Amino acid sequence: MKIQGNEVCLLNCKSYDRQKIKEAMDRICVQCGVRVANGVRVLLKPNLVSAKGHDGIACTHPEFVAAAAEWFIDHGAVVSIGDSPAFGSGKKVMDILGITESLAGLPVKFADFTKIRKMKLSGGTVVGVAADAFDCDFLANLPKLKTHVQLLVSFAVKNYFGTVVGFRKPWIHGKYGDVGNKFEEILVDLLDELPAGISLIDGIQALHEKGPIKGKSFPLGLIGGAINPVALDTALLDLFGIKESRSPLWKECARREHPGSYIGELIFPLKTPGDFCAEKFKVPARLSRISFNPMRLVHGSIKRIFTKL
């Protein structure tokens, strides 16, 4: 995708009522100029980090996903959905979270993210990305708004990392997590390779404090959207009053002078960051190492093997 655009759309939405979410998404997509021709292949990319704990609050909500699916189907798209958790299968996580149930009756295909396309990123790193992410015409990024103990926050830009397949994510964590800003470089490099689309973030019930796994629910009541994921991230940092330089991913985007990296560039045609009450939203006081424990990677790989037996 080409990183461009300075328009960020924010709206209030207090509940996971599918129709209300869909109406908000419609306003955002129309404002952002999203046009989906009949037969266009749209891939929904939710965040399926884990089915453990918090009733799935660390993941994109099932009704948020279903609302997005319905909106694109209503506009003639051929819709598929996929993500690749670091450990386990996306389909199993969707079953546990209730996403599969919410999508029941809708013509949505599950993209299993098993076929890999090796990509040499601009920084020279070769990564295995799901071929499904390149087989679509339009990539609808559906992140969960949450804190992150390693990267401070996880908004739109971070969610694209889920296109890297399976154990390759913790492998990248382990190999590059402590090598300067190499990990952040890889995540931002991915943006250049993936198809264009829109980011629609689930901030209805956000996650704060020690996210993503040990975080707590925060009733923000927000749906945000933008063609430019960098701009959406910048807007949300401003909404929470977070100094941008505290975010490793923001620093990498700003270093590259990506459009949307500075709040002064942005336009808010709907709600503004100041329209939301977020004073009590807490981010991690200090960040943990990005590297994963290698034994966790081995354990996760063994678990996947036995799950398939």
C-alpha positions as CSV (number, residue, x, y, z in Angstrom):
1,M,0.0,0.0,0.0
2,K,1.0,3.6,-0.5
3,I,1.0,5.5,2.8
4,Q,-1.0,8.5,2.0
5,G,-4.0,10.6,3.3
6,N,-4.5,12.7,6.3
7,E,-8.2,12.2,7.1
8,V,-9.1,10.3,10.2
9,C,-12.8,9.4,11.0
10,L,-13.8,9.0,14.6
11,L,-17.3,8.2,15.9
12,N,-19.0,7.3,19.1
13,C,-20.5,3.8,19.5
14,K,-21.3,2.6,23.0
15,S,-22.4,-1.0,22.4
16,Y,-21.7,-4.0,20.2
17,D,-25.1,-3.7,18.5
18,R,-24.3,-4.9,15.0
19,Q,-26.6,-2.5,13.2
20,K,-25.2,0.5,15.1
21,I,-21.7,-0.6,14.3
22,K,-22.6,-1.0,10.7
23,E,-24.1,2.4,10.5
24,A,-20.9,3.9,12.0
25,M,-18.8,2.0,9.6
26,D,-20.9,3.2,6.7
27,R,-20.4,6.8,7.7
28,I,-16.7,6.3,8.0
29,C,-16.3,4.3,4.7
30,V,-18.3,6.9,2.8
31,Q,-16.3,9.7,4.3
32,C,-13.1,8.0,3.5
33,G,-14.2,7.4,-0.1
34,V,-14.3,3.6,0.0
35,R,-15.8,2.3,-3.2
36,V,-16.2,-1.4,-3.6
37,A,-17.2,-2.7,-7.0
38,N,-19.3,-5.8,-7.5
39,G,-17.2,-8.9,-7.1
40,V,-14.2,-7.2,-5.5
41,R,-12.3,-9.6,-3.2
42,V,-12.2,-8.2,0.3
43,L,-10.1,-9.8,3.1
44,L,-11.1,-8.9,6.6
45,K,-8.1,-9.0,8.9
46,P,-9.3,-8.9,12.6
47,N,-7.0,-9.3,15.6
48,L,-7.1,-12.8,17.0
49,V,-4.1,-12.6,19.3
50,S,-5.5,-15.1,21.8
51,A,-8.7,-16.8,22.9
52,K,-7.4,-16.9,26.5
53,G,-8.7,-14.6,29.3
54,H,-11.0,-11.6,29.4
55,D,-13.7,-13.3,27.3
56,G,-11.7,-12.4,24.2
57,I,-11.5,-8.7,25.0
58,A,-8.0,-8.6,23.6
59,C,-9.4,-9.5,20.2
60,T,-11.7,-7.8,17.7
61,H,-15.3,-8.3,18.9
62,P,-17.4,-10.9,16.9
63,E,-20.2,-8.4,16.2
64,F,-17.6,-5.8,15.0
65,V,-16.3,-8.3,12.6
66,A,-19.8,-9.4,11.4
67,A,-20.8,-5.7,10.9
68,A,-17.8,-5.2,8.7
69,A,-18.6,-8.4,6.7
70,E,-22.2,-7.3,6.2
71,W,-21.2,-3.8,5.0
72,F,-18.8,-5.2,2.3
73,I,-21.3,-7.9,1.3
74,D,-24.0,-5.3,1.0
75,H,-21.8,-3.4,-1.4
76,G,-21.2,-6.5,-3.6
77,A,-17.9,-7.7,-2.3
78,V,-16.7,-11.3,-2.1
79,V,-15.6,-11.5,1.5
80,S,-13.1,-13.7,3.3
81,I,-11.6,-13.5,6.8
82,G,-8.3,-14.5,8.2
83,D,-5.6,-13.9,10.7
84,S,-2.6,-15.9,12.0
85,P,-2.2,-16.0,15.8
86,A,1.4,-16.6,16.9
87,F,0.3,-19.9,18.5
88,G,-2.7,-22.0,17.4
89,S,-5.0,-21.6,14.4
90,G,-7.1,-18.6,13.5
91,K,-10.1,-20.7,12.9
92,K,-10.0,-22.2,16.3
93,V,-9.7,-18.8,17.9
94,M,-12.6,-17.6,15.9
95,D,-14.7,-20.6,17.0
96,I,-13.9,-20.0,20.7
97,L,-14.5,-16.2,20.5
98,G,-17.8,-16.6,18.8
99,I,-16.8,-14.9,15.5
100,T,-17.7,-18.0,13.6
101,E,-21.2,-18.0,15.2
102,S,-21.6,-14.2,14.4
103,L,-20.8,-14.8,10.8
104,A,-23.2,-17.8,10.5
105,G,-25.5,-17.3,7.5
106,L,-23.2,-14.8,5.8
107,P,-21.3,-15.7,2.6
108,V,-17.9,-15.3,4.2
109,K,-15.0,-17.7,3.4
110,F,-12.4,-18.5,6.0
111,A,-8.9,-17.8,4.7
112,D,-6.6,-20.3,6.6
113,F,-3.4,-18.4,6.1
114,T,-1.4,-21.6,5.4
115,K,0.0,-20.8,2.0
116,I,3.0,-18.6,2.4
117,R,4.6,-16.0,0.1
118,K,8.1,-15.1,1.0
119,M,8.7,-11.4,0.8
120,K,12.0,-9.6,0.9
121,L,11.3,-6.3,2.7
122,S,13.0,-3.1,1.9
123,G,15.2,-3.5,4.9
124,G,16.5,-6.8,3.5
125,T,14.6,-9.2,5.9
126,V,12.7,-12.1,4.3
127,V,9.4,-12.9,5.9
128,G,6.7,-15.5,5.3
129,V,3.4,-13.6,4.7
130,A,0.0,-15.3,4.1
131,A,-0.7,-15.6,0.4
132,D,-4.3,-14.8,1.2
133,A,-3.3,-11.2,2.0
134,F,-2.0,-10.7,-1.5
135,D,-4.9,-12.6,-3.2
136,C,-7.4,-10.0,-2.2
137,D,-8.2,-6.7,-4.0
138,F,-8.9,-4.8,-0.8
139,L,-7.6,-5.4,2.7
140,A,-9.9,-4.4,5.5
141,N,-7.8,-4.1,8.6
142,L,-9.9,-4.6,11.8
143,P,-7.6,-4.0,14.8
144,K,-8.5,-4.0,18.4
145,L,-7.6,-0.8,20.3
146,K,-5.4,-1.9,23.2
147,T,-2.2,-1.3,25.1
148,H,0.9,-3.5,24.5
149,V,3.6,-4.2,27.1
150,Q,6.3,-4.4,24.4
151,L,5.2,-1.6,22.0
152,L,3.1,0.6,24.4
153,V,0.0,0.4,22.1
154,S,-1.4,-1.8,19.4
155,F,-3.5,0.1,16.9
156,A,-3.8,-0.1,13.1
157,V,-0.1,-0.4,12.1
158,K,0.6,-3.3,14.5
159,N,-2.3,-5.3,13.3
160,Y,-0.8,-5.9,9.9
161,F,1.8,-8.0,11.6
162,G,-0.9,-10.7,11.8
163,T,-0.4,-11.4,8.1
164,V,3.0,-13.0,8.9
165,V,2.2,-16.7,9.3
166,G,2.2,-18.6,12.6
167,F,5.5,-19.2,14.4
168,R,7.3,-16.8,12.1
169,K,6.0,-13.9,14.3
170,P,7.6,-15.1,17.6
171,W,10.7,-16.1,15.5
172,I,11.0,-12.4,14.3
173,H,10.4,-11.3,17.9
174,G,13.2,-13.5,19.1
175,K,15.7,-12.8,16.3
176,Y,15.2,-9.1,16.0
177,G,13.5,-7.9,19.1
178,D,16.7,-6.7,20.8
179,V,18.5,-5.5,17.6
180,G,18.1,-1.8,17.7
181,N,14.8,-0.8,16.0
182,K,14.9,-3.7,13.6
183,F,11.6,-5.2,14.8
184,E,9.8,-1.9,14.3
185,E,11.4,-1.6,10.8
186,I,10.0,-5.0,9.8
187,L,6.5,-4.1,10.9
188,V,6.6,-0.8,9.1
189,D,8.2,-2.4,6.0
190,L,5.2,-4.7,5.8
191,L,2.9,-1.7,5.0
192,D,4.7,-1.1,1.7
193,E,4.1,-4.7,0.6
194,L,0.4,-5.3,1.5
195,P,-2.6,-4.3,-0.6
196,A,-4.4,-1.0,0.0
197,G,-7.7,-0.9,2.0
198,I,-9.0,0.7,5.1
199,S,-8.4,0.3,8.9
200,L,-11.5,0.2,11.1
201,I,-10.6,0.0,14.7
202,D,-12.7,-1.6,17.5
203,G,-12.4,0.8,20.4
204,I,-15.9,0.2,21.8
205,Q,-14.5,-1.7,24.7
206,A,-10.8,-0.9,24.5
207,L,-8.1,-2.7,26.5
208,H,-5.7,-0.7,28.8
209,E,-3.0,-1.2,31.4
210,K,-0.9,-4.4,30.8
211,G,-2.3,-5.4,27.4
212,P,-2.7,-7.4,25.4
213,I,-3.0,-10.5,27.5
214,K,-3.2,-9.1,31.0
215,G,-5.0,-5.9,30.2
216,K,-8.3,-4.6,31.5
217,S,-11.4,-3.5,29.7
218,F,-11.8,0.3,29.2
219,P,-15.2,1.6,28.0
220,L,-14.1,4.1,25.3
221,G,-17.1,3.8,23.0
222,L,-15.1,4.6,19.8
223,I,-15.0,3.3,16.2
224,G,-12.2,4.9,14.2
225,G,-11.3,4.5,10.5
226,A,-8.7,5.8,8.0
227,I,-7.2,4.8,4.7
228,N,-3.8,5.7,6.2
229,P,-3.1,3.4,9.2
230,V,-0.2,5.7,10.3
231,A,-2.6,8.7,10.6
232,L,-5.1,6.6,12.6
233,D,-2.4,5.6,15.1
234,T,-1.2,9.2,15.4
235,A,-4.8,10.4,16.1
236,L,-5.3,7.8,18.8
237,L,-2.0,8.6,20.5
238,D,-3.3,12.2,20.7
239,L,-6.7,11.1,21.9
240,F,-5.1,9.4,24.9
241,G,-2.6,12.2,25.5
242,I,0.3,9.9,24.9
243,K,3.6,11.5,23.8
244,E,4.2,10.1,20.3
245,S,7.9,9.4,20.9
246,R,6.9,6.8,23.6
247,S,5.5,4.6,20.8
248,P,8.3,2.6,19.0
249,L,6.2,2.1,15.9
250,W,5.3,5.8,15.7
251,K,9.0,6.7,16.0
252,E,9.8,4.4,13.0
253,C,7.0,5.9,10.9
254,A,8.1,9.4,11.8
255,R,11.7,8.6,11.0
256,R,10.6,7.6,7.5
257,E,8.5,10.8,7.3
258,H,5.4,8.8,6.5
259,P,2.4,11.0,5.9
260,G,0.1,11.1,8.9
261,S,2.9,10.9,11.5
262,Y,2.1,14.3,13.0
263,I,-1.2,15.4,14.6
264,G,-1.0,18.8,12.9
265,E,-1.3,17.1,9.5
266,L,-4.6,15.4,10.3
267,I,-8.1,16.3,9.4
268,F,-11.1,15.1,11.5
269,P,-14.3,15.4,9.4
270,L,-16.5,13.6,12.0
271,K,-15.6,13.6,15.7
272,T,-12.2,14.9,17.0
273,P,-9.9,13.2,19.6
274,G,-11.1,15.8,22.2
275,D,-14.7,14.5,21.9
276,F,-13.8,11.3,23.8
277,C,-13.3,10.8,27.5
278,A,-10.1,8.9,28.0
279,E,-8.3,10.5,31.0
280,K,-8.3,7.2,32.9
281,F,-6.9,5.1,30.1
282,K,-3.5,3.7,31.3
283,V,-0.6,2.6,29.2
284,P,2.3,0.4,30.5
285,A,4.7,2.5,32.7
286,R,7.6,0.7,31.2
287,L,8.1,-1.6,28.2
288,S,9.1,-5.2,28.3
289,R,11.7,-6.7,26.0
290,I,10.4,-7.5,22.6
291,S,12.2,-10.9,22.4
292,F,10.2,-14.0,23.1
293,N,11.5,-16.8,25.4
294,P,12.7,-19.5,22.9
295,M,11.2,-22.3,25.0
296,R,7.7,-20.7,24.5
297,L,8.2,-21.0,20.8
298,V,9.2,-24.7,21.0
299,H,6.3,-25.4,23.3
300,G,3.9,-23.7,20.9
301,S,5.2,-25.6,17.9
302,I,4.9,-28.9,19.7
303,K,1.3,-28.0,20.8
304,R,0.3,-27.2,17.2
305,I,1.7,-30.6,16.0
306,F,-0.3,-32.6,18.6
307,T,-3.4,-30.5,17.9
308,K,-3.3,-31.7,14.3
309,L,-2.9,-35.4,15.2
